[in-house]
Amino acid sequence: MNITIRKIRIHEIAALHFLINNECNINGTVLRKSYWQLLMLLDNYQVAVCNGKIIGCAGFKCWPGRWCEIVSVVLKSGTRGKGIGIQLVQSLIVDIQSRGYHAIFCLTGAREFFAKLGFCETQKNLFPMKIWSDCKKCPKNIGSPLDPQCPEIAMILILNS
């Protein structure tokens, strides 16, 4: 299996939209993204391509204070467990660091995955803008994203300047 990790191209937005929202419907592990949201973040998405087909993606969203958030780490079923997700996120880390950001965070249920990349667990309340803009849209939100019943954990990676 020959995999290429690269930035997404404008003509691939529909395939990216389908991949993310299909995963959302199957597993509920990522937040839905509108076509417009993906278009606005086009330069922040990497894709994994095999035989001309997108089999995975990962993106990032920038927040005030030189923080970036890893979003939409998605792989088609049958491609998981082969290191493709790690490659996608590593590519994002390089891109984010080259832009001068000082830290990367994520809210995730995949603690072990992000720990392999050097992320450490932290407190959700460090990211209030994220919590109140995105978490309120999450179908798992039970009253408040800071509710102890929320299955997501916050993880952070501090970058070297």
C-alpha positions in Angstrom: 0.0 0.0 0.0 1.7 3.2 -1.2 0.4 6.2 0.9 1.1 9.8 0.1 0.5 12.5 2.8 -0.1 15.9 1.4 -2.2 19.1 1.6 -5.7 18.7 0.3 -6.6 20.3 -3.1 -9.6 22.4 -3.8 -11.3 19.8 -6.0 -11.1 17.3 -3.2 -13.3 19.2 -0.7 -16.4 17.1 -1.5 -14.5 13.9 -0.8 -13.1 15.3 2.5 -16.6 16.5 3.5 -18.0 13.0 2.8 -15.2 11.3 4.7 -15.5 13.4 7.8 -19.3 13.4 8.0 -19.6 9.7 7.2 -17.3 9.0 10.1 -19.4 11.2 12.3 -22.5 9.2 11.4 -20.8 5.8 11.9 -18.8 6.4 15.1 -19.7 9.8 16.4 -16.0 10.4 17.2 -15.6 13.6 15.2 -17.6 16.8 14.9 -19.5 17.4 11.7 -18.0 19.9 9.3 -19.9 21.8 6.7 -18.6 22.2 3.2 -18.1 25.9 4.0 -16.1 25.2 7.2 -13.8 22.9 5.2 -13.3 25.4 2.4 -12.4 28.1 5.0 -9.8 25.8 6.6 -8.6 24.3 3.3 -4.9 25.2 3.9 -5.0 23.5 7.3 -5.9 20.0 6.1 -3.6 17.1 5.1 -4.9 14.0 3.4 -3.6 10.5 3.0 -4.0 9.3 -0.5 -3.7 5.7 -1.8 -4.2 4.9 -5.5 -5.6 8.3 -6.1 -8.3 8.0 -3.4 -8.4 9.9 -0.1 -8.3 7.4 2.7 -7.7 9.7 5.6 -7.4 13.3 6.8 -6.5 15.5 9.7 -6.7 19.2 10.1 -6.1 22.1 12.5 -7.9 25.1 13.6 -6.1 28.2 15.0 -7.2 30.0 18.1 -6.1 33.3 19.7 -3.0 33.1 21.8 -0.8 31.1 19.3 -2.7 27.9 20.0 -3.8 25.4 17.3 -6.2 22.5 17.7 -6.0 19.2 15.9 -9.4 18.4 14.4 -11.0 15.7 12.2 -8.4 12.9 12.4 -10.3 10.4 10.3 -9.3 7.2 8.4 -11.5 5.0 6.3 -12.3 1.7 7.9 -9.8 -0.9 6.9 -6.9 1.6 7.0 -6.6 2.0 10.7 -3.7 0.7 12.7 -1.2 1.1 9.9 0.4 4.4 11.2 -1.4 6.6 8.7 -3.0 8.7 11.4 0.3 9.2 13.1 1.8 10.4 9.7 -1.1 12.8 9.2 -0.8 14.4 12.6 3.1 14.5 12.4 2.7 16.4 9.1 0.3 18.9 10.8 2.7 19.4 13.7 5.5 20.3 11.3 3.2 22.7 9.4 1.9 24.3 12.7 5.4 24.7 14.1 6.6 26.4 10.8 3.9 29.0 11.2 5.2 30.0 14.7 2.5 28.6 17.0 3.6 27.7 20.5 1.3 24.9 21.4 -1.2 22.3 19.9 -4.1 20.9 21.8 -6.9 18.5 21.1 -10.1 17.2 22.8 -10.1 13.5 22.2 -11.1 10.0 23.2 -7.9 8.7 21.7 -5.4 9.3 24.6 -2.9 6.6 23.5 -2.8 7.8 19.9 -1.9 11.4 20.9 0.4 10.3 23.7 2.5 8.5 21.0 3.0 11.9 19.4 4.1 13.6 22.6 0.8 15.1 23.8 0.2 15.2 27.5 -3.2 15.3 29.3 -4.3 18.7 30.6 -7.4 20.5 31.7 -10.3 21.4 29.4 -10.8 24.7 31.0 -7.6 26.0 29.5 -9.5 26.3 26.2 -12.7 28.2 26.9 -13.1 29.5 23.4 -13.0 26.0 22.1 -15.4 24.7 24.7 -18.0 27.4 24.2 -17.8 27.6 20.4 -17.5 23.9 19.4 -18.3 21.7 22.3 -21.8 23.1 22.6 -22.5 21.5 19.1 -21.3 18.1 20.2 -24.1 15.4 20.4 -22.3 14.0 23.5 -22.6 17.3 25.3 -24.6 16.7 28.5 -25.4 20.2 29.7 -21.8 21.5 29.8 -18.6 20.4 28.1 -16.9 20.6 31.5 -19.4 18.0 32.8 -17.6 15.0 34.3 -19.7 12.8 32.0 -18.0 14.2 28.9 -15.9 11.4 27.5 -13.3 13.7 25.8 -10.0 14.6 27.5 -7.8 17.6 26.7 -4.3 17.0 25.5 -1.5 19.4 24.7 1.8 19.5 23.0 4.2 22.4 23.7 6.3 23.2 20.7 9.9 24.4 20.7 10.3 27.9 19.2 
